[in-house]
């Protein structure tokens, strides 16, 4: 990873770059519970999840599935997965409930790169992978996400993808009213996402793309030896000089 633009020995960088000729994206191996309280059931052999002599690449598989979801779902046709950085974070406990996934915008309202607050200009750290700028960071909390039922996992994918602005400008989709990111009713939002997930499954998409969602963490780790994924910290909001912000936005 290369840091540039505004970085000093004591300051976080404004721009982060990965990929040739820079360092590769950092990978993390997901830790499971220290003590297993129940036997791991064998993963059904007809659920194909790639070569079993290699670690399971969670981010690679979730990206391929999201590629298919946005291609087949008119409501998500605006999403460009090549500008979404898929990542994982380690769950801090073994509870089933809690953070499953989140999408972090890498731009301010309306796709702006900088925002002024109390006379100071701020910028979100920019993420560039293999020369392409990312506009969103989508992070999954493992192993918790993988231990949900298949339907819940699929609905979570739709939930996060639908948060992305229809303009695909690095901002989130905004609704009228107080609950601007989940519409007036969180329950209604969840029901809408479940309907989108059912509509996606109805024509019978390629089952190999979602097979990994039908297994839990223990099954994937037993089959592949480990589960790995890209590990990238949430972007920082940094103060920048006005002239530097203007150059970055040009």
C-alpha positions, 0 to 999 in steps of 0.5 A: 500500500502506498500513501500519498497526498498530504501524508506526513510522519504524523498524519494519515494519508489522504490517498491510499493505493494498492495493486501493481506496482504497489503492495497488494490489498492486505488479507486477514484470516478469520478466527473462529470461536475458541471452543466449539460447542457442537460438532461441525456438520459436513458441507454437502458435496454438491455445494461447490465452493472452489478448490479445497486445497486453497483458503476460501476467498470470501471477498472474491466470492461475494464480489462474483455474487454481487456482480450477478445480483446487480446484473439481474436486478433492475433496481440495482442496475446503477451499481458498478461493483468494480468501484466497490472495495469488498472487505471483512472485519473480525467479529468481536464476539460469538453472538449471532446478533449484531453487525452483519455488514455495512457499506461506507461511502467514500464521498460526501452528499452529492458525491463531493470529495470535500466538505467544509465544517466550521471553517475547515475543509475535510476529505474522506480518504481516497482508496485506489486499487490497481489504478481504479478509484473505489467509491464504496467500501462494503465490509462483512463481519465474519464469522457472524454473517456466515452463520446466518440462514441463507435467506438472511445472508442474501437479504443482507447483500441486497440491503447493503447494495440498495444503500448505494446512491442511484447516481453511484457517486460515492454517496448513499441513497437518501430518502425523505423524512427523518430516517433518510437512509432506511426510508420511513419504516425500517421494517418496510425497508427490510421487507422490500429487500426480502422481495428483491431477493426473492425476485432475484432467486425466482428465475433460478440464477447460477447456483454455484454463485450463491453456494457458499451462502448455504454453508456456515463458517465452520463448514467453509473452514473445515472444507478449505482450512481457513476463510480469508478476506481483504482487511481494510480499515474504515476511511478516516475523515481528514482536514485538508488545506483548501488548495490541496482539496481543490487539486484532489477534486479536479 
